[in-house]
Amino acid sequence: MTDTWTRETVRNIPLYYNPKVKAVRMDTSTNVLGPNPVLRDVLRECADMDLNQYPAPYSDGLREALAETYGISADNFVVGNGSDEVLDIIFKTYMNPGETVISPYPSYSLHSFFVKINAGRFDTVDLKPGFQLDADALLKREGKVILLCTPNNPTANTFDRRAVEQVIKEHDGPVVVDEAYGEFADDSFISRVNDFENLIVTRTFSKAYGMAGLRVGYMASNPKMANQMQRVKIPYSLNRISERAAMAALQNREYIDATIELVRREREKLSRGLNALGLKPFPSQSNFVLFKCPVPSSELVAKLADRGVLIRDFGKLRLLEDCARTTVGTEELNAMLLSRLEEVLETW
Ligand SMILES: Cc1ncc(COP(=O)(O)O)c(C=O)c1O
């Protein structure tokens, strides 16, 4: 076996983040209230399902349920195995090999992964101070697809609405708005998908809906684009159990509302607590907070992991020097995080 067998465009792709430490996970921005409570009943019912049969190839039941939730049509939606699959479908549909996707930097690391595995080029434009979108600079670059994440991971802020709208209106090609954390923000573009011929909004059941382990994501766009992408999706990619669970989760507003309320309340308190420790949090519209450390962030994250709490270090990245990101926990989790951070900082 030789490396030349591997397609050139995928030769240098590293394995994804896969920490082996045993610790409380505050590194993946999942739901801290635990699994969505609907899952117990759904999984029990699924034991009697005729799972010898395939799922519906395009998950029609879930697309209908999403249509009802958002007041648009099932034809506006494509669902997949996590919003990660949905991002992959977008590039498979719209990006020819060698074409460029333009994205702000810093943002979600897997965005460039999906572009590269589809033999595209990934070009970035730095965010402006305050981690805001530089719409003019993005629009000046040559590229087929523009990909934005708002609220942005890992910076946690939303981009100015007018700047996003400018990009959608002025770019001659698909514009993807990744709203994986959209439920936690004051602003969203999902209700606008019929207003534009080039807007795709991606969302997930992994965060606010507390179902990361079941892998369900979706995108909304005008029906014409949705149909183009539907034809590219691998049929059956979403299994029947996950589809059923997502449909049930959409009905359980109580858990979602409690999650959103908790995050909005606790992220402010957590930010104040981080600040009091001399760590500098950036404003958050997400269920995580990015903060700058007065000490090397990689060491701080490692020492915290030794004390049983895992957060994510971004300190080696340009523009994020000595920054780390933590999920916003419950009141108790945040108190534990802050007290362990305090212990770690005391020994410096
Ligand atoms: C910005 C962003 N987009 C997409 C995803 C992928 O989500 P999913 O679990 O739906 O694949 C994540 C996961 O962390 C994310 O942070």
PDBQT file of the ligand as one rigid body, heavy atoms in Angstrom, charges set to zero:
ROOT
HETATM    1  C1  LIG A 401     -21.165  24.915  13.573  1.00  0.00    +0.000 C 
HETATM    2  C2  LIG A 401     -21.513  23.481  13.530  1.00  0.00    +0.000 A 
HETATM    3  N1  LIG A 401     -22.106  22.991  12.442  1.00  0.00    +0.000 NA
HETATM    4  C3  LIG A 401     -22.433  21.694  12.364  1.00  0.00    +0.000 A 
HETATM    5  C4  LIG A 401     -22.161  20.833  13.395  1.00  0.00    +0.000 A 
HETATM    6  C5  LIG A 401     -22.489  19.395  13.222  1.00  0.00    +0.000 C 
HETATM    7  O1  LIG A 401     -23.625  19.057  13.878  1.00  0.00    +0.000 OA
HETATM    8  P1  LIG A 401     -24.313  17.641  13.721  1.00  0.00    +0.000 P 
HETATM    9  O2  LIG A 401     -24.173  16.979  15.027  1.00  0.00    +0.000 OA
HETATM   10  O3  LIG A 401     -25.724  17.954  13.361  1.00  0.00    +0.000 OA
HETATM   11  O4  LIG A 401     -23.617  16.910  12.612  1.00  0.00    +0.000 OA
HETATM   12  C6  LIG A 401     -21.553  21.300  14.564  1.00  0.00    +0.000 A 
HETATM   13  C7  LIG A 401     -21.248  20.383  15.655  1.00  0.00    +0.000 C 
HETATM   14  O5  LIG A 401     -20.628  20.689  16.630  1.00  0.00    +0.000 OA
HETATM   15  C8  LIG A 401     -21.216  22.661  14.628  1.00  0.00    +0.000 A 
HETATM   16  O6  LIG A 401     -20.602  23.168  15.694  1.00  0.00    +0.000 OA
ENDROOT
TORSDOF 0
